[in-house]
Amino acid sequence: MRELWLQIDGKLPASVKKKLLKASKQLASGVIVESVDLKIAKQTGAKVLTGALKKAIRNKNDLNDLVRRIAPSAPKYLIVSCPNWKVIPIENLIAALHGKSKLLAEVKNADEARLALETLELGVDGVVIKAGNESELAAASRIVKATKTRVEEKKEEPRIKLASAKIIEVKLLKIGARVCIDTCDLMKHGEGMLVGSQSSGLFLVQAEVEESPHVAPRPFRVNAGAVSLYTLTPSGNTVYLSELKAGEEVLIVDREGRKRSTAVGRVKIEWRPLMLIEAEAQGRKIKTIVQNAETIRLVTAKGSKSVSELKPGDKVLVRLEEGGRHFGTLVKEESVLEK
């Protein structure tokens, strides 16, 4: 679990300090305070960080001096600020000190917190933020809790439950607008996106990772389907494929239900021949519409199958849920009929 430490600005009014200190007990690992504020921190019951080494990294010499300094006996906590460059110094510190000290990066806001937590695919052990109010602290807290980069953290992530669905009909359609989602990540066999005509039943469409005699693999791409289809996002909401655009977050899922998020690099909408796929799972019928092409594949329990080869009786992986959606948000108690 990454740590979030609240730096109390000594210039804040006493009333604001008290509110932040109280909020920190639910939103942060603890607080860092100046000596003059120790008494008020203890009165609120906030956990105070002590004995940490703090260093500003302004250039390469600062970085090298710090690494040499703590090599013999690393402190439990090392707090660093990078006033000039944000990414490269943190990358170098993670590479040199990961596992030796708990590395905390000073950040100004939630966006900087995410950057530090994701750097070098390992991230810092935590961040220190000088929040001016409870909402800023809460935003940083959400980022810290949601950011998963390390192997052990990904293993702890709850998986998406997938079910087996039996194909009952494949129907050729006329030309229509379909969406290709080019991501900022590389996917492998068994990975793709959850897409469907009904929010309550989404098909796992595999990325274009397969070798083909006619088309090179494009492991960054999911040829997802018709513009009107839903896809599941990292927040748990659904959006229409037509609404996605560069820079937005999408959810990558594999056949085991493991998930991760990535950014959209490009969305391509083109007019192509389509096909309707209808399947049955747990007593309900669900549908999706995809491009009629050999390179589009649905994920199965042990592999994948091209939509051009699908036939009644074949089984594919889907995600099912109860309830309806209101502007993409799940409402479990709502009864919705989607055909």
C-alpha positions in Angstrom: 0.0 0.0 0.0 1.4 3.4 -1.0 1.6 6.1 1.6 0.2 9.6 1.6 1.7 12.1 4.0 0.1 15.5 4.6 2.6 18.4 5.0 0.9 21.0 7.2 1.7 24.5 6.0 2.6 26.6 9.0 1.1 29.7 7.5 -2.5 28.3 7.5 -5.0 29.5 10.0 -5.2 27.3 13.1 -8.8 26.4 12.3 -7.8 25.1 8.9 -4.9 23.1 10.4 -7.2 21.4 12.8 -9.6 20.4 10.0 -6.8 19.0 7.9 -5.3 17.1 10.8 -8.6 15.5 11.7 -9.2 14.6 8.0 -5.7 13.1 7.7 -6.7 10.3 10.1 -9.0 8.8 7.4 -7.3 10.1 4.2 -3.5 9.9 4.9 -0.9 7.8 6.5 0.0 10.7 8.7 1.3 14.2 8.8 4.5 16.2 8.7 4.4 19.3 10.9 6.7 22.1 12.0 7.7 22.0 15.6 5.3 24.9 16.4 2.3 22.7 15.3 3.3 19.5 17.1 1.0 20.3 20.0 -2.1 20.8 17.9 -1.2 17.6 15.9 -1.1 15.5 19.1 -4.4 17.1 20.3 -6.2 15.8 17.1 -4.6 12.4 17.4 -2.9 12.6 14.0 0.1 10.4 13.4 3.3 12.5 13.0 6.2 11.4 10.8 9.6 11.8 12.6 13.2 10.9 11.8 12.8 11.3 8.0 15.7 12.5 5.9 14.7 15.4 3.6 16.6 16.4 0.5 16.1 18.7 -2.5 17.4 17.3 -5.9 18.3 20.2 -8.1 21.0 18.6 -10.3 23.0 15.4 -10.8 25.5 16.2 -8.1 22.7 16.5 -5.5 21.4 13.0 -6.6 24.8 11.4 -6.5 25.6 12.9 -3.1 22.3 11.7 -1.7 22.9 8.1 -3.0 26.4 8.0 -1.5 25.2 9.5 1.7 22.6 7.0 2.5 24.3 3.9 1.1 25.9 2.8 4.4 22.8 3.2 6.5 19.6 4.0 4.7 16.9 5.9 6.8 13.5 4.4 7.1 12.0 7.4 5.2 13.6 9.6 2.6 11.6 12.7 1.4 12.8 14.3 -1.8 11.7 17.4 -3.7 12.6 18.0 -7.4 12.1 21.7 -8.0 13.4 21.6 -11.6 12.9 18.2 -13.3 10.1 16.0 -12.0 10.5 12.6 -13.7 14.2 11.8 -14.4 15.5 12.4 -10.8 12.7 10.2 -9.4 13.5 7.5 -11.9 17.2 7.6 -10.9 16.3 7.5 -7.2 13.9 4.6 -7.6 16.5 2.6 -9.5 19.2 3.3 -6.9 17.2 3.1 -3.6 14.2 0.9 -4.2 13.9 -1.5 -1.3 16.4 0.4 0.8 14.4 3.3 2.1 10.8 4.3 1.8 11.0 7.0 -0.9 8.5 9.8 -0.5 8.2 12.5 -3.2 6.9 16.0 -2.5 4.1 16.8 -4.9 1.9 19.9 -5.5 -1.3 18.2 -6.5 -3.0 14.9 -7.4 -1.7 14.8 -11.0 1.9 15.1 -9.7 1.1 12.4 -7.2 0.0 10.0 -10.0 3.2 10.7 -12.0 5.5 9.9 -9.1 3.6 6.8 -8.2 3.7 5.4 -11.7 7.3 6.4 -12.6 9.5 3.5 -13.8 6.6 1.0 -13.4 7.6 0.8 -9.7 6.8 4.3 -8.4 7.8 5.9 -5.2 6.7 4.4 -1.9 4.5 7.4 -1.2 4.0 11.1 -1.7 4.0 14.2 0.5 1.4 16.9 -0.4 1.0 20.4 1.1 -2.8 20.4 0.7 -4.6 23.7 1.5 -8.0 22.1 2.2 -9.8 18.8 2.7 -10.8 18.4 -1.0 -7.2 18.6 -2.2 -6.2 16.0 0.4 -9.1 13.7 -0.6 -8.2 14.0 -4.3 -4.6 12.9 -3.6 -5.9 10.1 -1.4 -8.0 8.7 -4.2 -5.0 8.7 -6.5 -2.8 7.0 -4.0 -5.3 4.3 -3.3 -6.1 3.7 -7.0 -2.6 3.6 -8.5 -1.3 0.0 -9.0 2.0 -0.5 -10.7 4.1 -3.0 -8.7 3.7 -6.8 -9.2 2.5 -7.4 -5.7 -0.1 -4.6 -5.9 -1.5 -5.9 -9.2 -1.9 -9.4 -7.6 -4.0 -7.9 -4.8 -6.3 -6.1 -7.2 -9.8 -7.6 -7.3 -10.4 -9.3 -10.6 -13.4 -8.9 -12.9 -15.6 -12.0 -12.9 -16.0 -13.4 -16.3 -18.6 -16.0 -17.4 -18.8 -18.5 -20.3 -21.5 -17.6 -23.0 -22.7 -19.9 -25.8 -23.0 -18.4 -29.3 -26.6 -18.8 -30.5 -26.6 -16.7 -33.7 -24.2 -14.9 -36.0 -25.8 -12.5 -38.5 -24.2 -10.5 -41.3 -25.2 -6.8 -41.4 -24.7 -4.0 -43.8 -21.9 -1.4 -43.7 -21.8 0.7 -40.5 -19.5 2.8 -38.4 -17.1 0.9 -36.2 -14.4 2.0 -33.7 -10.8 1.0 -33.5 -9.2 2.0 -30.2 -5.5 2.4 -30.4 -4.1 2.5 -26.8 -0.8 3.7 -25.2 0.0 0.1 -24.1 0.9 -3.2 -25.6 -1.5 -6.2 -25.1 -0.9 -9.9 -25.3 -2.9 -13.0 -26.2 -6.1 -13.2 -24.1 -6.1 -9.5 -23.4 -8.5 -6.9 -24.8 -11.6 -4.8 -23.8 -15.1 -5.5 -22.6 -17.6 -4.3 -25.2 -21.2 -5.0 -25.9 -24.7 -3.8 -27.0 -26.0 -4.1 -23.5 -24.2 -2.8 -20.4 -25.3 -5.8 -18.5 -23.5 -8.2 -20.9 -20.1 -7.3 -22.4 -17.9 -9.5 -24.6 -14.1 -9.7 -24.2 -12.7 -8.6 -27.6 -9.1 -9.5 -28.0 -6.5 -7.0 -29.1 -5.0 -7.5 -32.6 -2.1 -9.6 -31.3 -2.4 -12.6 -33.6 0.0 -13.3 -36.5 -1.7 -13.1 -40.0 -0.4 -13.6 -43.5 -2.0 -10.4 -44.6 -1.8 -8.0 -41.7 0.9 -7.3 -39.1 -0.1 -7.6 -35.4 -1.1 -4.4 -33.8 -1.0 -5.2 -30.1 -1.9 -1.7 -29.1 -5.2 -1.9 -30.9 -8.7 -3.3 -30.1 -11.1 -3.3 -33.0 -14.0 -2.9 -30.6 -17.2 -2.7 -32.7 -20.1 -0.4 -33.6 -20.0 3.2 -32.5 -23.1 2.7 -30.3 -21.6 -0.1 -28.2 -20.7 0.2 -24.5 -17.3 -0.4 -23.0 -16.3 -0.7 -19.4 -13.9 1.9 -18.0 -11.4 1.8 -15.1 -13.9 3.7 -12.9 -16.5 0.9 -13.3 -18.8 3.1 -15.5 -19.6 2.4 -19.1 -19.2 4.8 -22.0 -20.2 4.6 -25.7 -17.3 3.8 -28.0 -18.2 7.0 -29.9 -17.4 9.1 -26.9 -13.8 7.9 -26.4 -11.0 10.2 -27.5 -7.2 10.5 -27.2 -6.0 10.9 -23.6 -9.0 9.2 -21.9 -8.6 6.1 -19.8 -9.8 2.7 -20.9 -9.7 -0.7 -19.2 -7.7 -3.7 -20.4 -8.8 -7.1 -19.2 -7.4 -10.6 -19.7 -9.2 -14.0 -19.6 -8.4 -14.4 -15.9 -10.2 -11.2 -15.1 -6.9 -9.3 -14.3 -7.2 -5.7 -15.3 -5.2 -2.5 -15.8 -5.9 0.9 -17.2 -4.2 2.8 -20.1 -4.7 5.9 -22.1 -6.3 6.1 -25.5 -3.8 7.2 -28.1 -6.2 7.5 -31.0 -9.8 6.5 -31.9 -10.5 5.5 -35.5 -14.1 5.4 -36.8 -14.4 3.9 -40.3 -17.3 2.4 -42.2 -17.0 -1.4 -42.6 -19.2 -4.5 -43.1 -20.6 -5.5 -39.7 -22.0 -8.6 -38.0 -24.3 -9.2 -35.1 -23.2 -11.8 -32.5 -25.8 -13.1 -30.1 -24.9 -15.4 -27.1 -26.6 -16.9 -24.1 -25.2 -16.9 -20.6 -26.8 -17.8 -17.3 -30.3 -17.7 -18.8 -30.0 -14.3 -20.5 -29.3 -13.3 -24.1 -26.6 -10.7 -24.9 -25.4 -9.2 -28.1 -22.6 -7.3 -29.7 -21.9 -5.9 -33.2 -18.3 -6.1 -34.6 -16.6 -5.6 -37.9 -16.9 -8.6 -40.2 -13.2 -9.4 -40.6 -10.9 -12.2 -39.7 -8.7 -10.1 -37.4 -11.4 -9.5 -34.9 -11.3 -12.2 -32.3 -13.3 -13.0 -29.1 -11.5 -14.4 -26.1 -12.3 -17.9 -25.0 -11.4 -19.9 -21.9 -8.2 -21.2 -23.5 -7.6 -19.1 -26.6 -9.5 -16.9 -28.9 -11.7 -17.3 -32.0 -12.1 -15.1 -35.1 -15.6 -13.7 -35.5 -15.5 -14.9 -39.1 -15.3 -18.5 -37.8 -17.9 -18.2 -35.0 -20.8 -20.6 -35.1 -23.7 -21.6 -32.8 -22.5 -23.6 -29.9 -19.1 -21.9 -29.6 -18.3 -20.5 -26.2 -16.7 -17.1 -25.4 -15.9 -15.1 -22.3 -18.3 -12.3 -21.2 -19.0 -10.1 -18.2 -22.5 -10.1 -16.7 -24.0 -7.8 -14.2 -27.4 -7.0 -12.7 -29.2 -3.7 -12.9 -29.1 -0.8 -15.3 -27.0 2.2 -16.1 -27.8 5.9 -15.8 -25.3 7.9 -17.8 -22.8 5.0 -17.4 -23.2 4.6 -13.7 -24.5 1.3 -12.4 -27.9 1.3 -10.7 -28.3 -2.2 -9.4 -31.9 -1.7 -8.3 -33.0 -0.4 -11.7 -34.8 -2.7 -14.1 -33.7 -2.1 -17.7 -34.7 -4.1 -20.8 -32.0 -4.0 -23.5 -32.7 -5.9 -26.8 
